[in-house]
Amino acid sequence: MAPLSNAPERWHLQRTADRFGVADEWADILASTHVGFDVRFTHRTPQKFQGTVVRRRFGELTLVDCVCTPFSGHHDVLMGGAGESMIGFQMVRKGAERVRYATGEHVVTPGEVILWDGAHPVDVEVVEPFMKRTLIFPRERVLAVCPRLADLQALPSLAENPGARLLVRYLDALVDELPGLAASDAATLSTATDVALELLRAAVEPGIPDSRAAVRDALRADIRRYIRAHLQDPRLGPESIAKAHAISLRSLHSLFADTGESVAALVRKSRLARCRAELEQPGAGTVTEIAFRWGFSDAAHFSNVFKREYGLAPREVRRTAAARMNGQVIPHAD
């Protein structure tokens, strides 16, 4: 267990950026206070790199303030270290940081809060002079109050989250009060830890899909894949889809009720998109052949629904595509 000390620890680095070993010194500080990073300086790094970290401990948690000039870093779980077993709640005070996970990229700007997990690889780039405050939790304590977090590939967004804003205000107040707390006041520090964990749980839980929602999302994704794979089958429709997935027709319609699009419409639009793609390709066959290939059984019906969807008849799409390939300009019909 971390020592019950409220005395801040400080690290400061101010060195010429191109001097040998400076990036490694900053990497060592980050590994001691956050997680391990392979640090690189960028074209945005000033001639003299500056970085300051102040860490305060309370109970099992650490509150870390970091101010630095631009740099980039890569964190990988193979680096080892205590950071792998930590989850951070980060508040940006000044500047901007680009964060890249396998699931996406986000630029964090002043006023934003994010979660990071030391068990996930990440690339970061501080793109302008930066100031942040991070509350670092032992990962097992977070998962004890929010176990569903362990199953997520991407951490939930905390944008516009009232629970996250409440936790930010609590941490700011805590920083003001920590100097007055005796290091031996274990009960008070333990209570402060529990409050921070509960506030984090309240902020994170609403962004995690419950098991029922997760199952529905997975089933919808599976059905969409099934539709794409069976578009050429003229029998494809709600009845055959429901049967293939061992659910009732009513359950199938209910599954897509909150998407704003019926299953039949999803099938029709998917077929039309395939038809349009082939109409724009030379040698794909006649309009009727293309329509029949992608599950339409009536050429006139196909032409009507195609024009309703795209505002052009199939032959107009084909004529426009052919002219474009030949470098001709086709005037739009009024």
N, C-alpha and C positions, 0 to 999 in steps of 0.2 A: 504493500500500500504506500502511496506517495506520502512524504512527510507533511505533517499539518503545520505548514509554515505560511505566513502571509507576507514575508519579506520578498520584495520583487528581485528577480535575477535579471541581469542586463548583459547583452552582448552588443558590441559595436565594431563595425568595420568601415574604415575610410582609407582606401588605397587606390593607387593608379590601376585602372582596369586592365591594362595590357601587361602588368607585372606578373611574372610567373607565380602561380599558386593562389592568386586572389580568388578566382572562381571556386577553387577547392575550399578555401577558408569559408566562403559564404555557404557552400554546400554543407560543410561541417556544422555550421550554426543552425541551418535549417533542419538537418538531421537530428540535432539535439533538441530542437524546440517544436518542430512540426513533423515532417516525414522526410525520408531521404530523397534527394534530387541530384541528378546529374546536371550541374549548372553550366550554362554557356552564356557568354556576353554577346549582345547583338549590336546592330548598327545604331540602335537607340541608346545603348549604354553610354553615359558621359565619360569623359577622360578619367575622372575620379569617381569610382564606384563608392556609394555609401549605403550602408544598411544597419539598422538598429532593431533589436528585438528585446522586449521586456516581457518576462514571464512571471505570472503570479499563480500560486497553487492554492486550491481550497478543497479539502477532502481528497477525493480521487480525481478531481478535474483540474485542468490548467487553463488559464486565461492568458492569451498571448497577443501582445500588440507588436506589429511589424511595420516599419517604415523603410522603404528602399527605393533605389533608382532602377531603371529598366534592366531586365535580364530574362533569360528563358531557362526552363528546366524540364527534365523528364523524370517522372517517378514510375518505377516498376516494382511489382511485388517481389521480384527476384532480388532486389537490393537488400532485403532483410531489414532488421531494425524494429524498434518498438512501434514505429508509425503504422505498420500493417495492422495493428490491433486497435487503431484509433479511428474515431469518426469526428470530424470537425464541423462546427457551425460558424461560418465566416461572414463577417460584416465588413463591407468596403466603405471606408471613410473618404478616401481621396484617390484620384487616378483611375486606371483601368487595367484589368487583367483578362487576357484571353485564355479560356480553359477548354481543352480538347479531351474528351473521353471517346471511347470506341463508339458510343451511341450518339455523339454529336458535339457541337462546339457552341460556346456562349461567351460573350464579352461581358464581364461583370463590371458595373460602373457604380459611382457613389450612391449610397442608399440601398443597394441591393444586398441580399443575403443568400448564401448558397450552402449546401451540405457537401462535404467531400468525405470519401471513405478510403483510408489508407490501404485497403485490400484491393482497390481498383487502380490499374495503371492510368496515368494522366500526363498530358503535356500542358505546361502553363507558360505564358509569356506576359510579363509586366511591360505594358506598352507606353506608360508614362509614369512619372513619380507617384508612388503608391503608398497608401496607408490602410491597414486593415486590422481588425480585432477578431480573434478566433477563440472560441471556446472548444476545447478538445476533451472528448469523452472516451473512456475505455469502451471499445466496441461491444464487449459482452454486456456492459451495463445498459447501453442503448438497446441492444437486441432483447434484453430482459423485459423492457417496458414496451418495445415495439418490434416483436419477433418477425412480422411480415416483411420488415425492411431487408432481412437476409436473403429473400427470394428475388429481389429486384435486380435487373441488369443496369438500370439507371435510377439514380436517386430522385425522389420527387422534387418538383420545383417549389420554391417558397415565395415566388413572386406574388405580390398583393395578398400575402398571408397574414392575417391579424395575429395569429399565434406567434409567428416569427417576430413581428414588431414588438409584441409584449416581451418576448425573451430578450430582444435587444435592449429595451428599457431596463429590464431587470439586471442585465449584465453591467450596464452603465452605472446603475445605483450600487451594485455590488462592488465595483472598483472603488467607488467613493468610500464605502464602509469597511473594506478589508483592512486598511491600516489600523482601525480601531478594534479589530477582533484579536483577542489573544491567541497565540499559536496553540495554546493548550486547550482552547475552547472547542474540543472535538465535536460536542453535540451540536453546537451552532453551525460549524462548518459542514457537518454531515447533513443537517437540515437544508442548508443552502444548496448542497449537491442534489438532494432529492427534489427540491423545488425546480432547479435547472433542468433535471431530467424530465419532470412532469411537463414543464413548459415546452421542452423539445418534443415530447410525445404529442402534445396538443397541436403543435405546429406541423408535425410530419404526418400523423395519422390520416387527416382528410385527403392527402394527396396520394395515398396508397389504395389501389383498387381492392375491394373486399374479394373474398374467394368467389362469390357468385358472379361479380362483375368480371373477374379475370376469366372464369369459365366461359361466360357469354362472349367476351372479346375473342377468345381462342376459337370458339365454335364459328363465329362470324368469319374469322380469317380463313378457317378451313373450308367453309362454304364458298367463299370468294375464289379460293384456289380451285375447288372442284368445278365451279362455273367456268373458269378460264380453260380448264382442261377438257371440258365437254361441250364447248360452244358449237362444234360441228354436228352434234347429235340433235336432230330436229325434235326429239322427244324431251329435250331438256326444258324443265319448267319447275314451278314450285312443287308439284306433286312428286316428280322424280327426284328432286333434290331432298325433299323431306324423307322419302323412302330410303335414299342412299345414306342418310345420316341417322336413321332410326329415330326420328322424331315425328310428331304429328304435324299436319299442315298448319294448324292453329299455332303451335309452338314456333314453327318457322316464321310465320308472319309476325308473331310477337317479338321474336329475336331481332328483327330489323325495324321494328316500329319506331324506335327512337333515332334512326339514322336519317329519316326524311326521305327514304327511297324504298319502294317495294322490291321484293325478290324478282318479280316479273320484269320490272323496269330495269333492274340491275342486269338481268340476262339480256334484255333487248339492247341496252346501251352498249354492253360489251360486244355483242354481235355486230352492231352498227359500226363500232370503232374498228373492228377487224375488217369489215367490208370496205370502209373508207380507205383504210391503209392499202388494201389491195387494188382499189380503183385508181389509186395514185401511182401504181406501179405498172409499167408496160408488160404485156404478155401474161397478165394474171387471169385472162379469160374474159368472157362477156359479162355484162352486168348481171344477167340471169344466172350464169354459172357461179359467179361470186356469191350472189345472194343464197343460192341453194347450198353452196359449200359451207356457209356459216349458219345453217340451220333454218333459213327462211324457206317456206314451202310455196309461197305465192309471190310472183314477181311484182304484180301491181301493188299488193300490200307492202312489200319491201320498199318500193319507190315512195309510197305515201309516208311511211314512218321515217324514212331516211330524210325526206325533205322537211318534215316537221322538226327533226332533231338538228339538222345542219343549215336549213334555209336554202339549200340547193338540191336539185335533182341529182341522182347518181351519175347520169350522163354529163351534167355540167361539171361535176367534180373531175370526172375523167378527162373532159375536154380541156379544162383549166390546167390540170397537171401535165397533159401532153404538150400544151402550148408553152408552159413554163420550162419544160425540158428542152424545147426547141428555141427558147429565147424570145418567144413572141409575147406580146402584151394583149391580154384579153379584157375588154371593157366589161365592167360589172353591169348586170341587168338592173334596171330601175325597179 
